[in-house]
C-alpha cells in the first residue's frame, strides 16, 4: 500500500512538472506571436512607411533559427530573405529591455548574451563547405582609401559599403542586409580578437588580409553577434610584439537583441511568456 501511494505521488509530481515545462514549439510560437512583425529596411530608410517585414522562428538541434522576410530591401530593391542562427548552448544570459523609438512607441527587446569564445572557423578550401571571401593585401592596396571599410568597396560580391548619412558619418558596411532594427553592422575580428569601435585606428597598410564570412555555417562559431556577418582582419607580423593596437576596444561579452514595438511590446511586457522564454533559453543544453 505504501509503495503504491509513493509511486502515485512520484507519477503526479512528474506529470505536473511536465505540464509546467516549456517546449521548443511553445517558445517558437511565443516569439512568432510577439516578434513576428518588424519594420522593413525600406521603411527604416523612409522610403515607405507601409512596408512591413516578417519573422518566423523555429528551434532545431539546440539552436534558435530566426527567418526574416523583407518585401523590399533598401539595398537590393527586391524581396530579401535572411536567416539568423543563435546556438542556445552558447547563451549565458537573457535580458529583457524596454525602450521607445523615434515615433514614441514602446519597445521591448530580448537580449541574448553569449558566452565568451575564441577560435577561427576558417578551414582549408578542400574541406570547407562555406564560401568565405578573401581580400589580399594587393587587392586592398589597389583601392585608394583611408579606412579598412572603404577599401572593401567592390571587393566582395553581396557586400554593400556606403555612408550612414549622419553628420560626419562613418562608413556603413552591410553583409546580410537589415536583419535587426537595433544593429546591422557585422562583427569585426582582428587577429582572433572581436572588437568594437572605430576601425580607423588600424592602419590599412598594416593589414595582411581580410576575410568576409556570410554563410551561417561559418558565422555559427561567433554565435549571436555573427548574425550580421563577420569580417576577419589579419594584420602583418613584424615581430613578437606586433598585433592589434592596444587602444582598440575589445568585446568581452557578445550579445544580440530582438526588438518588438507598439501593441505587441505592451502585450509581451504584461504576459508571463517572457519568463517562459528566459527559463527555456538559459537552461544548459551541453
C-alpha positions in Angstrom: 0.0 0.0 0.0 2.8 2.4 1.0 4.7 1.5 -2.2 1.6 2.2 -4.3 1.0 5.5 -2.7 4.6 6.5 -3.2 4.5 5.6 -6.9 1.3 7.6 -7.3 2.9 10.7 -5.7 6.0 10.4 -7.9 3.9 10.0 -11.0 1.8 13.0 -10.1 5.0 15.1 -9.5 6.4 14.1 -12.9 3.1 14.9 -14.6 2.8 18.4 -13.0 6.5 19.1 -13.9 5.9 18.1 -17.5 2.9 20.3 -17.8 4.9 23.3 -16.5 7.9 22.7 -18.7 8.0 24.9 -21.9 8.6 23.0 -25.1 10.6 24.3 -28.1 7.4 24.5 -30.1 5.8 26.7 -27.5 8.9 29.1 -27.4 8.8 29.4 -31.2 5.1 30.2 -31.1 5.6 32.8 -28.3 8.4 34.5 -30.3 6.3 34.5 -33.5 3.3 36.0 -31.7 5.1 39.0 -30.3 8.2 39.4 -32.6 6.8 38.1 -35.9 6.4 41.6 -37.4 9.1 44.2 -37.8 9.8 47.3 -39.9 11.1 46.9 -43.4 14.6 48.3 -44.2 12.9 50.5 -46.8 10.5 51.8 -44.1 13.5 52.5 -41.8 15.1 54.5 -44.6 11.9 56.5 -45.0 11.3 55.1 -48.5 7.9 53.7 -47.5 6.1 53.6 -44.1 3.6 51.0 -45.4 6.1 48.1 -45.9 6.4 45.6 -43.1 8.9 42.7 -42.7 8.1 39.5 -41.0 9.9 36.9 -38.9 9.3 33.3 -38.2 11.1 31.2 -35.6 12.0 27.5 -35.0 14.2 25.6 -32.6 16.1 22.7 -34.0 19.2 20.8 -32.7 19.5 23.2 -29.7 19.7 26.3 -31.9 17.2 29.1 -32.4 16.5 29.9 -36.1 15.2 33.4 -37.0 13.9 33.7 -40.5 13.5 37.2 -41.8 11.5 38.2 -44.9 11.7 41.8 -46.1 9.3 42.6 -49.0 11.5 45.5 -50.3 15.1 45.6 -49.1 16.7 49.1 -49.2 19.9 47.8 -50.9 18.6 45.1 -53.2 15.4 46.9 -54.2 13.8 43.5 -54.1 12.5 40.9 -51.5 15.2 39.9 -49.0 15.5 36.7 -47.1 17.9 36.1 -44.2 18.4 33.5 -41.5 19.9 34.2 -38.1 21.1 31.2 -36.1 21.5 31.5 -32.3 23.2 28.5 -30.7 21.2 28.1 -27.4 24.1 26.3 -25.7 26.2 29.4 -26.1 23.7 31.7 -24.4 24.8 32.7 -21.0 22.0 35.1 -20.0 18.7 36.5 -21.3 17.8 40.2 -20.5 14.6 42.0 -21.2 14.9 45.7 -22.2 12.4 48.5 -22.6 12.8 51.5 -24.9 11.0 53.9 -27.2 11.6 54.6 -30.8 11.5 57.9 -32.7 7.8 57.6 -33.2 7.2 57.3 -29.4 6.2 53.6 -29.5 7.1 51.5 -26.5 9.6 48.7 -27.4 10.6 45.5 -25.7 13.9 43.7 -26.6 15.2 40.3 -25.7 18.9 40.4 -25.4 20.7 37.1 -26.0 24.1 37.4 -24.1 26.6 34.9 -25.4 29.4 33.2 -23.5 32.9 34.3 -24.3 34.5 32.5 -27.3 37.7 32.1 -29.1 38.6 30.4 -32.4 38.8 30.8 -36.1 36.2 28.9 -38.2 38.2 29.1 -41.5 39.2 25.7 -42.8 41.2 24.5 -45.8 39.3 25.1 -49.0 39.2 21.3 -49.7 37.2 20.7 -46.5 35.3 23.9 -46.4 31.6 23.8 -47.4 31.1 27.5 -46.8 32.0 30.5 -49.0 34.5 32.8 -47.3 35.6 35.7 -49.4 39.2 36.7 -49.0 40.7 40.1 -49.9 44.5 40.0 -50.2 46.8 42.9 -49.3 47.5 43.5 -53.0 43.7 44.0 -53.7 43.4 46.2 -50.7 46.3 48.3 -51.9 44.6 48.8 -55.3 41.8 50.8 -53.7 42.8 54.4 -52.8 41.0 54.9 -49.5 41.9 55.9 -45.9 40.0 53.3 -44.0 39.6 49.5 -43.9 35.9 49.6 -44.6 36.3 51.9 -47.6 38.9 49.6 -49.1 36.3 46.8 -49.1 34.2 48.7 -51.8 33.8 46.4 -54.8 35.9 43.6 -53.4 33.2 41.1 -52.3 30.0 40.3 -54.1 26.9 41.0 -52.0 28.7 43.3 -49.6 27.4 46.9 -49.6 29.6 49.7 -48.4 28.3 53.3 -48.0 27.8 56.2 -45.7 25.3 56.3 -42.9 24.2 59.8 -43.9 24.8 61.3 -40.4 26.9 64.5 -40.0 30.5 63.4 -40.3 29.1 60.0 -40.8 31.1 56.8 -40.6 31.4 54.1 -43.3 28.5 51.7 -43.2 29.0 48.0 -44.1 26.1 45.6 -44.7 26.9 41.9 -45.4 23.5 40.4 -44.9 21.2 43.4 -45.3 19.0 44.7 -42.5 18.4 41.8 -40.0 17.6 43.9 -36.9 16.1 47.3 -36.1 18.8 47.6 -33.4 22.1 46.9 -35.2 23.0 45.6 -38.6 26.8 46.0 -38.6 29.0 42.9 -39.0 31.2 41.6 -36.2 34.9 42.6 -36.7 37.6 40.1 -35.5 41.2 41.4 -35.6 43.8 38.7 -35.1 41.2 36.4 -33.5 40.0 39.1 -31.1 36.4 40.5 -31.5 36.5 44.3 -31.5 34.1 47.3 -31.5 34.5 51.0 -32.0 36.3 52.9 -34.7 38.4 50.7 -37.1 40.2 53.8 -38.3 42.7 53.2 -35.6 44.0 50.3 -37.8 46.4 51.5 -40.5 45.3 49.9 -43.8 48.9 49.4 -44.7 49.3 47.1 -41.7 46.6 44.6 -42.9 47.7 41.4 -44.5 44.3 40.1 -45.5 40.6 40.5 -44.9 38.0 37.6 -45.0 34.3 38.2 -45.1 32.0 35.4 -43.7 28.5 35.4 -45.0 27.3 31.8 -44.6 25.6 30.7 -41.4 27.8 27.6 -41.2 30.9 29.9 -41.0 29.5 32.5 -38.6 27.9 30.0 -36.2 31.1 29.8 -34.1 30.6 33.5 -33.3 27.1 33.0 -32.1 24.5 35.8 -32.0 27.0 38.5 -32.9 27.8 36.8 -36.2 24.1 37.2 -37.3 25.0 40.2 -39.5 28.2 38.6 -40.9 31.8 38.5 -39.8 34.8 40.4 -41.1 38.1 38.7 -40.2 41.1 41.0 -40.3 44.7 39.7 -40.2 47.5 42.1 -39.6 51.0 41.9 -40.8 53.5 40.5 -38.3 56.8 42.4 -38.0 57.9 41.0 -34.7 56.9 39.3 -31.4 55.3 42.4 -30.0 53.2 43.2 -33.1 49.5 42.8 -33.2 46.3 44.8 -32.9 46.6 48.4 -31.4 46.4 48.4 -27.6 43.9 51.3 -27.7 41.4 49.3 -29.8 38.3 48.4 -27.7 37.7 44.7 -27.3 34.4 42.8 -26.8 34.2 40.9 -23.5 30.5 40.0 -23.9 28.8 39.3 -27.2 25.0 39.9 -27.5 22.2 40.2 -30.0 18.9 41.9 -29.2 15.5 41.1 -30.8 13.0 44.0 -30.6 9.3 44.4 -30.9 7.2 47.6 -30.8 3.8 49.0 -30.1 0.9 46.8 -29.1 2.9 43.6 -29.3 5.5 45.1 -27.0 2.9 46.1 -24.4 1.3 42.6 -24.5 4.6 40.8 -24.2 5.6 43.0 -21.3 2.4 42.2 -19.4 2.5 38.5 -20.1 4.3 35.6 -18.3 5.7 34.5 -21.7 8.9 36.4 -21.2 9.6 34.3 -18.1 9.0 31.1 -20.1 11.4 32.2 -22.8 14.0 33.2 -20.3 13.9 29.9 -18.4 13.9 27.8 -21.6 16.8 29.6 -23.3 19.0 29.9 -20.2 19.0 26.1 -19.4 22.1 24.1 -20.0 22.0 22.2 -23.3 25.6 20.9 -23.2 
